[in-house]
Amino acid sequence: MSRKPKPAGKPQPAGDRRGAVAGLIIAVVILAVGWWLARDLTSASKMQDCLMSGRTNCNVIEPAR
């Protein structure tokens, strides 16, 4: 009962990789949304901290370019 090894150089069909590519795309989208949400919540938290301390000039002033 010896099994023949499969040839190492035989490429896999493209259909086998479709699920992996879809999973990778979904993971990248979830990471991007999480990163955006974390930045948004951080800036909102900083604004609330500034306002709760009684300041009135909490807007971020960006330098001229």
WODAVEN-V187803 format. One record per backbone hydrogen bond with DSSP energy under -1.0 kcal/mol. NH is the residue of the N-H (numbers start at 1). CO is the residue of the C=O. If there is no record, write none. Layout:
# WODAVEN-V187803
NH,CO ; NH,CO
This chain:
# WODAVEN-V187803
16,13 ; 21,17 ; 22,18 ; 23,19 ; 24,20 ; 25,21 ; 26,22 ; 27,23 ; 28,24 ; 29,25 ; 30,26 ; 31,27 ; 32,28 ; 33,29 ; 34,30 ; 35,31 ; 36,32 ; 37,33 ; 38,34 ; 39,35 ; 40,36 ; 41,37 ; 42,38 ; 43,39 ; 44,40 ; 45,41 ; 46,42 ; 47,43 ; 48,44 ; 49,45 ; 50,46 ; 51,47 ; 52,48 ; 53,49 ; 54,51 ; 55,50
